[in-house]
Amino acid sequence: VDAALELIGTPTLPDTLRSTRVHGVVCFTGMLSNEWIVDRFYPIEYLPTGVRLTAYGGDAGDLPLDVLQDFLDAVAAGDATVPISRVYELDQIADAHADMEAGVATGKLVVTTQGLDGARGSSS
């Protein structure tokens, strides 16, 4: 993962940091968990080497309106895309997980369930 937006809060922050590649960025902005403090926070141990952590605690008034609108327009038009790094069959799910853990993906990892009895579409 090149960049991640952490919306849940401190309970999921370590997993988000570990899933982000070296030189990737995690933006901590959400508190859906309603947990605000990281107990015994020691940055050298807590933050993976080379992963950058930033935070945003403002409101919509802080966002550059034109940048936000351009992004929203791209989403509405179907032009905002996430690159697909690799597509795996369901029986390759362990490989997909290993690639995610190793940080070798440069985009989205997709696991497809097509071809299974009763399964339709794909899951990612």
N, C-alpha and C positions, 0 to 999 in steps of 0.2 A: 504494500500500500504506500503510495507516494505521500498522501495527505489524508488526515482523518479529522472529522468533526465529532468531538466527544459530547454527546447530549445527555447521557444518563447521569454521570457524576463520578464521584470518587470510587465507588465500588467497581466500576468497569474500566477506569482509567489505566490500571496496569496492563490489562489485556489489549487495550487500544494502543498503548505505547509499544508493547511487544510485537504487535502485528504491523507496525510501521517500519519501513526500510530505513537503513542508515541514510542520513541526510534528508529523511522525510520529516514532515511537520504534523504535530497534533495540536489542534486548537480546542482547548477546554472551554466550553461555554454553557453547557446544560447542567441542570441540577434536578432532573426528573426523580432521582433517587431520594432527594431531600436529605442527603448526607453531605456535609460541607467540609469535613476535615480529613486529611490523610494522617492517620496515627503514625507516630515515630518516623516522620518523613526525613529521609537522608538522601539527598539528590543523587549522589554518586552510585548508590545502590538501587535507587528507585527508577531512575531514568536510564534506558538502554543507551549504550555508547553511540553517539552520532545522531540520535533522534532529538529533534527540537520540539519543545513544548512552549506553547503560547496560550494566552487566555483572552477571552472577550467577555466583558460584563456590561456592555453598553445597551443602548436601545436602538430602534430603527432610525432615530434622528441622527445617530452617529455614522450611518452607512452612506457612502456616496450614492445618491439617488440614481444617477445615470448608469453606474456600474451594476447596481442591483436590478434596475429595469432591463438593461441589456441581457442579463442572465435570465431573468424571468421570461422575457420575450423568447429567448433561445429554447427554454424548457417548453413553453407553450407551442412553439413551432416544431418541436421535436428535433431541434438541432443541437441540443446539449447532450453530448454522448460521453460515456466512459469507455475507454478502449478495452477490448477483451484481450487478455493476455493468453489464455488457453481455455479450450473446452474439453471437459473430461466426461467420460461415461460414468454411470453410477458405480460400476465396479472398480473405478479408478479413484474413488473418493479419498482413499488414504494417500495417494500421490498428490491430489489437490491440496490436502491438508499439509502434507510435508512441504510442498512448494510455498504455501502461504507462510508456514512457520519459518522457512529458510529465507523468506523475503526475496525470492527470485522473480516474482511476477511484476510486470510493469503496467498492469491494468487489472481488470476484473477477472476472477476465476469463475468459470461457469461449470456447473455439474448438471448434465442433462439426464432426464429420466425417460426419454423417448425409447420406445421399444419394450418397455416393461408392461406386463399385463395389468390393465386397469389404470395405468399412469398416463397422464397427458402433459404436454408442454415440457417446460424445463424449470429448474430451480437454481438460484444462484445465491 
